[in-house]
Amino acid sequence: MVENEQKQKPKAIIAGGSIAGLSTAKALILAGWDVVVLEKQPAPPTGNPTGAGLVLDPLSQKIIQSWLHQPELLHTVTLPVGIDQKQGTDKQKKVSWILARDENSNLRSAYWADLHGLLYSNLTPEMFLWGHLYLSSCISEDKTSVKVKAKVLLTGETVEIIGDLVVAADGLRSSIRQSFLPDIKLRYAGYCAWRGVIDFSGKENSETVKGIRKAYPDLGKCLYMDLNSEGHTTLVELMYERFNWVWYENQPEPQLKDNTATIKVSSEMISAMHQKVKKGWVPEMARLVEETKDPFINVIYDCDPLTQIFWDKVVLVGDAAHPTTPHYARSTNMAILDAAVLGKCLDKYRGTENLNSALEEYQSIRLPITSKQVLSSRRLGRIKQGLSLPDREPFDPKKESHEDCQVLLQKSVPHFAEPPSILESMFGST
């Protein structure tokens, strides 16, 4: 009897095995679904060569802990970041001053591969089809199921998988989103991000590490951001003796060679970047950047908010649903909240005959919030980069008032730390 009940579980096919895909897999399993995850990478990542740091907000922390068999494990791969500090930097004098500071930010920093590994370890390996590239999906004639075609990259063969729901967790350049919304285009933000992670294990007493800790005395518990009139940098410490830094540079849109937003950089590009950082930022930051191995570039995109994020038996989550700039640390946090809400909606409307009602509620909960957050992050990015906006002068940290600088803080994003009512069982009725 139990075996028959298990066979009758609805089945979700998730396209994408990044953090959005893994989060959705966990949330749907808890809602009583069977899950298959298609991922084009050939194997689970043991590390991510283009991975970097991220920041989890209070909602994401609680959600992840509710998914873990041992909630305290989240604290083994993340560092508490209780302070969010934004500061101006004088390019000539190489001095900094506080613009805005929140000492109750309740954030946690993480390395992408560490968080991915934690989520992956709480799922069964058998649900993953590594080396499988999603190709297409079609609804059955009787509307009762959906068939997905995927390419096995090792052999070139095409396989078919039958399920009840397709979840598009296939990222910024989602092919599934493109198939339903071919006229939706990504918007280049006007700048790129140089990113790097430096491992300082065994080097705590080096001049570089001592210098950066002196220049940024709350490092280890603070998310720092430096701003000048032409852009900004961020700096945060990660678990296991690593620093994560980002420098945003205004520039024309690069020509990308493949379906990615990451650029492999040459030694000449790195040398030129080092010189620019020396000119614009404090010497301690410049030295840290210069000693970082394998920095890389993310090209920054978003798109105008979508008006729809599901069609019949296909639903979007994460960057597929709302490509966003990174300025309120939204990408990962929105994906985790998407997954949690989708899982609760599917749990509320049990059975595939109620699937449309579940997806309608998911869309009605998430779309208004993510739309506001995408547009707020877009605006904040232009402010931080000193770019023009129709209703204000370009940001100049030397001229801005204390009140005007509060928008720079993470907590200023709309609906920060506000759980939707459908998640009240996770967070309590408050």
N, C-alpha and C positions, 0 to 999 in steps of 0.2 A: 504493500500500500504506500509506504513512504517512497519507494522507488518510483512508482507511477506519479506521485505528486511532484517529485523532483523533475521528471520528464516534462511535466506540464508548466514548468516555470517559463515565463516569457524570456526572450533572449535578445540582448543588445549587442550590436556590433560597433565597436568604438574604433574610429579611424584616427590613430595617433597615440603614441605611447610616451608622450612627454608628461609633465606634471598635470596638465589639464586632463589628459586621458586616464592617467592612473587615479586621479581624484574622482573622476566620474565612475570609473570601474568600482572603486570601493563604495561610493554612495549608492550605486545601483544594486550591488550585491546585498547591501544592508536593506534595500527595499524589496528583496526577494527575487531579483533577476539573475539569470545566468549571463555571463559576459564573455565576449571574445574581443581581444585587442589586436588590431593590425598595426604593425610598425615597420617602416621601411629599413630601419637600422638592423644590421644582421644579428645583433646580440644585445643583451642588457648593458647599458653603459657602466663601466667601472669608474669612469671619470669622464668629464666632458671637456674636450679641448677648447671649445668656444663657450663653455659655461662660465658663469661668474657669480657674483654675490646677488642676493635678493633680500628683501625685508618683508617679514610677515606681520600683518596688523593683528590686533587683538581678536577679531572675528576668525581669521584664518587659523590662528593658534588653537582656539577652542574647537574649531571644526576638526582639525587634524587630530587633536588629542582624543576626540570622540571616536575617531576611526581606528585608533591604535589599540592593540591588545594591552599594551603597557603605555599609557599616556605620557609617563615621565620620559620616554625615549625621545620625545621631541626636544627636550632640553639637552640631550647628549649630542645633538648636531647643530644646535643654534645657540647664539649668545644673546642675553637680554640687552636691549638698547632702550634705556629709560629716558634718554635725552635726545631731542631733535634740535640741532643748532644750525642756524643759517648766519653766515658772516660775510661782510664785504671785504674785498681785498684791493689794496692800492697797487697797481701794476708797477709803478715807478719805485715807491718806497718799500714795497714788499712787506707791508704790515696789514693786519686784519682786525676787524672789530665786529661785535655781535649786532646783527640786525633783528633776529627773532630767536627765541629759545623756549622750548617746551620741555619741562623736566618730568613730565608724566606721560611720555609717549607710549609706553608699554608695547614697544616693538621688539622683534627678535630678528637678528641677522642670520643668514644661512648661505651656504654654498650650494649652487644648483644641484650638483651631483649628489651631495649629501642628503638633501631633502628628497630628491628622486629615489635614491636608494632606500630611504626610510619608508616611503610609500610602497615601493616595489616589494620590500621584505614582508609587508602585511597582505600581500596578494599571492595567489597560487600561481606558480610559473606556467602551469598547463593552459591557462587562459590566454597566453600571449602567442601570437604568430609573428616571430621576428623575421625580418627580411621579406615582408609582404607589403607591397605597395597597393593602396586602394586605387581602383580604376573607375568603378561606376556602381550605381545601384538602381534597381527598378522595383516598383510595387507589383505584386501579383495581380492577375486579372480580377480576382475576387476580393482584393484589397485587404487580405488577411495576413500577408507577410511581405517581406522585402528581401530581395536577392542582391547580394553584393558580389562583385567580381574584383579579384585582387591578383596581382602579378607576383609570383615567387621569383625574387630577383636572382637567386642563385641558379635557377634552372630555366627561367624564362616562361615557364608554364603559367596558365591562368587557372585559378581555382574559384569556385563559387561557394558562398556561405549563405544559408537561409536564416533569417531572424525576424524579429518583430519591430526592431527599432535600430536606426543608424544614428550614431552620435558623431558629429564632426568635431573632433578635437585636433584637427590637422593644421592649426596654427595661423599665423599672420596671412600667409598666401594660400589660404584654404581653397583647394580645388572643388570641394563640395559646395562651399559658399558661392564660388564662381559659377558653378553649374546652375544654381538657382537665381543668382543675381549677377548676370554677365556684365551689366552696365556699372556695377559698383567698382570703383577704382581706389587703390591706395593713394594717399596724399603724402607727398614728401614734406617733412616738417621744416626743412630749411637748414638742417644741421645733422651731423653724425656724432657718434659717441665712440671715442677711444676708451677701451676697457682693459683692465688687467687685474690679476690676482697675484700677490707676491707672498711666497711662503718664507716666513722668517724664523722657522724652528731652528734652534741652535744658534740664532744670531741676535738674541735679545739685547746683547751688549754691544752690538755694532753701532757705528756712528749714525748710520741711516735710521735704525730703529730708535735709538735714543733721541735723535733729532726730531723724528716725526712725533714721538710721544711728548716731547717738550713743546713743540709747536701746536699740538692738538692734545692737551692734557687729559681730556675726558675720553680719549680713544679707548675702546674696549667696552664702553657703555653709552656711546654717543654716535649718532648719525650726523656727520659734519657735511656742510655744503658751503663752499666758497663761491662768491659771485663778484665779478668785475663788470665793467660796462659792456663787455663783448661775449660773455658766456659764463659758465659755471663748472665746478668740479664737485664730486662727492667722494667721501672717504668713510669707510666703516671697517671695523675689525670683524673677522669671522672666526668661528670655532677652529681649533687645531692650528693656532698661530699663523693666521693669514690676514693680510690686509686686502681689501677690495677698493679699487679706485675707478672713477669714470671722469673723463673730460669731454665736454660737449663743444664741438667746433662748428661754427657757421660756415657753410660752403655750398657750392652748387651740387645738385644731385649726382652722385656717382653712377656710372653705367655698370650695372650688375650683369654678370655673365650667366648666372643660373638662378634657379628659383629659391633664392636665399636673401636675407638682409644682412649677412655677415661678409665682410671683405677680408681676404687674406692679404697681409701687408708685406711689403718688401723692406729690406734693411734701410734703403734710402728713405722710404716713407717714415719709418720709425725714427731715424736720425732727425728728419725735419720736424717731426712731432716733438721730440725732445727739446729742440731749440725753441719752439713756440711755447712750450710749457715753462721753460726757464724764464722767458720774457714776461709771462703773464701771471705767474703764481709764486708763492713763497718758495724759497730754495729747498726747504725740507720736503715739500711735495714733489718738486722737480727731481730731487735725488731719488725719491721712492719710485717715481715713474721710470726713471732711467735704469734702475736696477731690476725692473720687472721683466721676466722672460715671457716671450710670446704674447705681447699685447695684440689686440685685434680691434676691428672697427665694426660697430653696428650702425647701419643706416636707419634713421628714425622715421617711421611711417605711422600713420593712423588712417582712419577713414571716417567719413560722416556716419553718424549713428544709423543703424539699420532700422527699418520699420517692421521687420519680421525676422524671427530666428527659428521658425520651424515650418515644415511643409509635410503634411501627412505623417509619414513614419521616419522623418529625418529632422534632427535638431542640432543646432550649433551651440558649442560651449567654448569658453576661453577666447583666445585671440581670433579664432574663426568667427566668433559672434560679435566681437567688438575690438578690432585692432586699435591699440592705444599707444600714445607716447608714455614714457616711463616716469613722469615727473611726480606723481603721487604714489609711486610704487604699486600701480594698479594691476598690471598684467597678471602676475601669479595670484594675487589676492582675489581679483575678480573671477579667475578660473576656479579657484577653490570654492568660492561662494556659489558660482554657477552649479558646480557639481552637487553641492549640498542641497540646494534648492530643488534641482531636478530630481534628485533621489527622494526627497520628501514629497514632492508632487506625485511621483510615480507610486510611492507608498500609500499616499492618500487615496488615489484613484486606482485601486487594485484591478488588475485584469486588463488584457489588451483591448477589450471592448471599450474601455474608458481612457484609452491612450490620448485621444484628442483633447479631452478635458484636462488631463495632466499637463500636456504640453502647452495648452492655452494658459493655464495658471502659471506655469514656469515663465512663459514669455511675459505675462502681465506683471509678474513680480520683478523680474530682472531687467527688462528692457528700459523702463523709465530711469532706473538707477544707473545702469551702465552708460546710458546715453549722456546723462549729466556728468558722469565722471570722465568720460572720454573728452567731452568738450571743455571741462575744467582743466584737465591735464594739458590739452592742446593750448589753451590760453596761458597756463602757467609756464609752459615751455617757451613760449614767445617772450614772456616777461623775463624769465631767467637768462635768456640769450640776448637780451637787449634789442629784440626785433619789434617792428612796429605793430601797433594795434589801433583800431579805429577810434577808440575812446580814451586813449592815454598816451603820454609820451613814452619813449623807450626807457626801460628801467635803468636807473643809475644808482648804485648802492650808496654813493656819496650824498645823494639828494633825497632819498626816500625817507618818509616818516616812519616811526615805530609802528603805527597803525597800518600803514600801507604794506609793511613787510610781513604782517601776520599771515597773509595769503600763502607765503612760502612754506609754511609748516604742513606736515603730513595731515594733521587733524583738520585742516581747512577744506579738504576735499568733501563734496556733498555726501552725506550719509555715512561718514566715517564712523566705524564702531556701532552702527545701528543694525541689529539683526532683524531680518524680516520675520513677521509673526509666525510663519510656517516652521521656523527653526526654534521656536520657543522651548521645545523639549530639550534642545542642546544648551540653551542659554538661561533658561528660567523665564518666567513670565515678564520680568523686567526688561 
